[in-house]
Structures are given as structure tokens and as C-alpha cells.
Amino acid sequence: MQMTIKNKEYEVITSQDISCIEEAVDKSTLTMPVVAVYCGSRMGNSDVYEQAARALGRALANSGLGLVYGGASIGLMGAVADEVIKGGAQAVGVIPTFMLKHEIAHQELTRLHLTDTMHTRKTVMAEYADAFITLPGGLGTLEEIMEIATWRQLYQHEKPMIILNIDGFYDRMIEHLTYTTEQGFMKQEDLDRLVVCNTIDEAIDLLQTIVRIEDAVDTEKMAGK
């Protein structure tokens, strides 16, 4: 299936493609590792969030790291992508076709993928990613990092996962996950794998030591096979 955006044809990746996702996601043409960034499609009520998103984008590019994200030009998502692109790094966007009614796809990306569903989108992003960083965001952002953490708990991948706790945004979530662990519903090792960084420099330093891990997500398990 194909879709046209601004007179350009895009192939739509569907759920049927998940079991052979390597054919749809050709990382061989990328010249750098890419980091999946989960973040809001809104800017939030404080300037500190946009500032952090832009600083992260610049830091990724300066460190020779690219970006894979939700593909939009708005909110913190667009801010991160803008700075990655300005810095000369590669940026891959992945957006479901139905979201094009709500979010404007970024027009300056290295590569833009369209998908049929949110689940396909997340699988494509996970396939691209060498690591995951979470900035502030809403329900979608929370759902994304919790799902990728669950996949790690179920041995679907071994990629680093970082919570970028800007201005204490995730303090309450971290407190709840700690309580969840104390109550026996989560293992301490699974909590520890969600690495909390309070500054961008801290996150980048961590990525530089572990981001080149070669470990493809087991997409067949994701597809229930």
C-alpha cells in the first residue's frame, strides 16, 4: 500500500511486515547509530521542556548519534528533530497514516516511514533504535517507554533505556515504580534497567559507552510467533 504526501510516494509498512521487518527497515544505509526518543507532541507549560528537547537534539548530533522518533514536526518531537537535523545527523521519522490528520509530518527527515497502526510504528522504531531515551510527554510517551521496558523484562531486547528526568518531571513515576517493586510486582533488576539521568550530559556520557550494542529486537515474538 502506498500514500502520497506533498507529491511524494511513501510505502506504508503494515502489521504483516513485522515478521520480516528487516526488509522494511534497512539500517545498512545509515552512517551512525540512532537513538529512539520518546517525547510529547506538545511543548508543555514550561520552557524548560523545549529547551531540554533542543539541547538533547544538539547533543545527539554532536556525539555522532542519529534519531528515530514519531515523525512529527510539532511539540517536543519536532524540537528534537530540528536540532538533530541542524547538527548534520540523521533523523528517521515513523508515523501512522491516521496520525497525519493530527500531526504534521516533518519534511526534512533523512527518512520517513508511514505505518498502518501504532503497534507497527513502535516495532519499526524499536528495530531502528540502538538505545531509548524518554523526555517529558503525555500518555503516548508513558505507554511507549513502559512497553519497551516490558519487552526488556520479557527478554525481547537488551538495549539501554534512559529516563531523562528533566526538572523532576518523572519523580512521581519513579516513586511509583519503586513502590511497585517494593510490593513484589516488579523485580529490582527490571527497575534498575530503566536508568534515570537528571541531565543531558549524563545521558550522553552513558550512551557513548553502550549505544553500539548490536541486538535486534525479536520481532517474531512481538508478532506472537
N, C-alpha and C positions, 0 to 999 in steps of 0.2 A: 504494500500500500504506500502511496506517495501523497505528499501535501506540498502545496506551493505557498511560499511566504515571500512577498516582495519580489515576485517573478523568479524565485529560485526554488528548485525542486529538492525536497527532502524525503528520504526513505524513512518510514515510520517503523521503529522497532516494536514488535509485538511480544506478547507473552509466549507465543510459540517459538520465538527466537532465543528464549532464555537458556534452553538446554545446549545451545551451540552459540553462546554469547560471544565467544572469542572471534567468531566471524564478523559479528556486528561491531565489536569493539577492537579495533586494530591499534594497539599501543605501539607497534613497531615503528610507526611514523612520527611518534612523539620523541622529542630530544631531551626530555627531562622527566623525573618523577613528578607525579601530580598528587596533590592533597585534596581530598574531599572536604569542603567547608559547608557545614550546615548552619544556616542563619535565617533571620527573618526577612520576609518580603516587605516589611515596614521598617522605618527608621527608629521607632521607639520614641519615647518622650524626652530623652536626654541626649545631648550632642555627643556624650562620651561614647555611645554605641557606634555612631557613624565614624567617629574618629578612630575607634579601635578597628573597625572593619577596613578602613582605608590603610591604616598602619599595618594590619596583617597582610593585606594585598601587596603592599610595598615590600614587606619583609620576606614574603614568599618569593617574589621576583628577584630580590637582591640575593637570595640564598640559592638561586638556580632551581626553584621549585615551581611547578605549574599548579593549575587549579582545575578541579572538576566540581561543578555546583549545579544548582537548579535551573540555570539558563536565563533568568530574568534580568531586566535592566533596572529594576526598581528596588527600593529598600536597601538593607544591608547587603543583600545578594549582589545587587548592581554595583554597590560601592566597592566591595572586594574585587569583583571582576574588573572594574575600571582601572584600579591601581595595578593589578597583575598585568593587564594589557599594556598600560603605560610603561611598566617596568620592563617590557620586552619578553615576558614569559608567556607560556602557552596557557590558554583557558578553554576548557571544554564545558559546554552547557548541555543539560539534559532536561527536557520539559515535556510533559504530557500534552497531547493535542488539545484536550479540553481546557487546559490552563491558559491557552493563548487568548481565551475570552477575558481573562482576569489579569494576566501578566504579560507585559510586552517582552518578547524575546530579545536578548542583547544582539546587536547587529555586527559587533566587531570581534566575535569569538574566533578562536582558531578552528573550532569545530562545534557544530550544534546538532544534537540528536533530538528527534521527536519520538515519543513513545505512546503506546496506546493507554497505559494505566500508570498510576503512581507506583505500583509494585514493580513494574518493568523499569520505570525510571530509577528507582532505588537500586535495583540489581545492576543496571548499567553503570551507575555511579560507583558502586562497590567494586565492580570489575576494574574500572579505571584506577581507583584510589590505591595509593601506597600507604596512606595514613588518613585519619579522620580528625578534623577539628570542629568543635561546636562553639559558635558565637551565640550571643543572646538571640532569642527568637520566640515564636509562639508555639501553638500546638504541633504544627508540622515539624518544627525543629526538634522539639522534645521527642516526637514519635520517631524521627529518623535516628537520633543518637541512641535511643533506647532499643530500637530494633537492631542496630548494628552491634550494640553491646550484647544483646541476646544471641545474635549469631555467633559472637565470640564465645559466649558461655556454652553454646552448643557445638563448639569446635568447627565452625564454618570458615573461620579465618584466624590469622594471628597478627593482624595489622594493628599498629598503635592507634589508640583512641584518646584524644585530648579534649577536656572541657576547659575552654578559655573563660575563666570566671571574671569577666570584666566588671569592675566596680561592685563585686559581690553579688552579681546577678543570680548566680546559681547556688548561693549559700543554702537556701531553703531546700532545694532539690538534693544537694549533697547531704544535708542533715537527714532528710527523709530516707535516702538510700542507706545511710549509716544505721538508722533505726531499723530499716528493713533487714539489714544484715544481723543486727543485734537480736532481732526477733526470730531468726532462723529461716528466713525466706530467701536468703541470698548468701552465697559464700563470700568470705572476706577476699579471696583471690579474685573473684569477679568484680568486686567493688574496686580493688586495687588497680585493676586493668583500666579503669576509667581515670586516667591521670589528670589531676586538676592543676592547671597552671594559672597564676594570677596576672602574669604579664606576657606580652607577645614575645619578648626576648627569651623568656623561659621556655615557651613553646617551641620557638625556632631552634634553640640550642638542643632541645630534646629530639626534634625531628632530624637534625643533622647527623645524629648518631645512629638512628634506627630506621629512617624512612626508606632505605633501599632494600628492605626485606622483600624477597620475591616470593609471594604467597598468594596465588589466585584464589578468589572466593569460590567455594564449591557450589556452582550454580545448579548442578543437578539436584543437590539436596534441597536447595531453595525451591526448586520446581516440584519437590515432593517425590523424586525418583530414587 
